[in-house]
Structures are given as structure tokens and as C-alpha cells.
Amino acid sequence: MSFSFEVKEALVAIKAESSGIRAKELISFFHMAGQREDDRLVVFSSENILVAKRIIFLLSEFFPGRYSFKVQYKGKFKRVFYLINLYVADDSFFVLDGFRGKKEEGAFLRGAFLARGSISDPKKGYHLELRCPSFMIYIVLRDLLLSFGIEAKGLNRKGAFFLYLKDGEEISDFLKIIGAFNFMFAFEETRVIKELKNMANRRNNCDLANLDRIIATSAKQIKVIKKLGIGNLPPALREIAALRVENPELSLAELGELVSPPIKKSAVNYRLKKIESLGEK
């Protein structure tokens, strides 16, 4: 079972608070998955049986007794399509005449996602997509998302319009808007864990790079110390020289802590630079 299917399974179980909110979801289904066949017939189509049941649930409230259901197989591989026929001549119910609040806007986006949306498993990557059947709906959905502070990217693929999100935080916000709260929390948890791992990897890489620089610098210093001979160095430089030879991997601050009594990083750097200048002479 895909992550998209699981999200949609949760969404179709939502019980909207008012008929106005449910109406906006049905209107979204009309524009995303519906098509007028003739002057008295509208056909809703979906490959997801749960979405088909959701459409029937909404039609039973607003158009009781005026719909029928059938299964159709298409193509070489007999893809299954669930068709719901609505016998209505007047499209006034489905007119997009604005929204009364964020809940109605969320319901419209929920219908759009159920009808033609997909989302990748956050463990594999961040990608949410809405396939828009017309440019008008593309604009409506884009503006709706913008009203929630979500800036979706657009794409025209083979004559079809797509809106997509690749930002983990925006996808999480979208799941919250459409009512998929459990998946929003799961998505956030996965996103935070991934970001912490990435941060740890970046820090580890940074630490390794710093260690490489320390060892490279130490190698040059040790070469000079061995060339001069610790016993030939001024007394004030002998201790730090011996410590550097014994601990090539330590930073300047760590070397300073080993000196008796301990000295600061700047003092360690000064003494080692002094040794390097003696080597140059």
C-alpha cells in the first residue's frame, strides 16, 4: 500500500462539520474528476475505490437518488476505473463562487488531492503533486495554496497542468490544511529525523575536514621539530614540541590543556610558529 493511498484512506473518513464544507469538497471533485457527457449527465471517474465511495457519500447528501455507479476496465492491462453517473442538467451547484473561511478552502483542496493528487513517502523524498484538468483549476488551486502561504511550483506536461511541492515544511502544512493530521505529525517526525541526520553528517564531515587540516599542519610542524631536534630548541619551546610530536591529531586548544601549567590556544600557536621560523632559518 502506497503512502498516497494511506493518506487518502484517512481523508475519506473525515466527517466535515457543515454541509457548506462538504459542498465545497464535492464541487472540487466536479472540477477535478467530473466531466459533463451531455446536457443531463455528469460522470465522475476515479481509479481509487475509496475516492469513488467518498463521491457517492457526498452525492447522497446533495443529489439523493440521482446517481448510479459502475466499474469500467480500460486499456491493454485492464485498468480499473470507478464511474459515478450524476443525472443533473443544471451546473449551478458546481459554480466556483468563493469560499467562506479557511475550512471551505481546505475542503476544496482535500477534494483536489483525493481526485488527482499524489504524495511520496517522506522516507524516500519530498514530493506532492496535483494534476489539474484545466488551466482555470490550476490557477484556482495555485491561488488557494498561496492564501495559506504555500508557493507551489507549476509544470505543463504533455498538455496537462501540474502543481507540485518539494519543500518538506510546505507539504506538512498542506497535510494539515486538508485534515490529514496524523500523517502531518508522522511526516513532521520523519522530516525532523532526516534533517537531524543530515545535520549530524554535515557536522561529521566538517569535523573530518578539520581533523585533516590539523594533521596536515601537524605533519609539517613535526618534520621541523625532528629536523631541529627537541634538545636543540630553546627551553621554553621544548615542552610544546614534545607534546606536538606525541599528539599530532590534537588541536591547538587541546595541546594547550596538556601544557603544565595549561596555556591558551594563542600561546600554543605562538610557540609552534616560533619553532617553524627556527626551521626556516
PyMOL commands that set and color helices and strands:
alter all, ss='L'
color gray80, all
select helices_A, chain A and resi 3-11+19-33+49-62+92-94+102-116+135-147+168-177+181-228+230-232+235-246+252-258+265-280
alter helices_A, ss='H'
color red, helices_A
select strands_A, chain A and resi 34-38+41-46+67-74+79-87+117-119+128-132+153-157+160-165
alter strands_A, ss='S'
color yellow, strands_A
deselect
rebuild
show_as cartoon
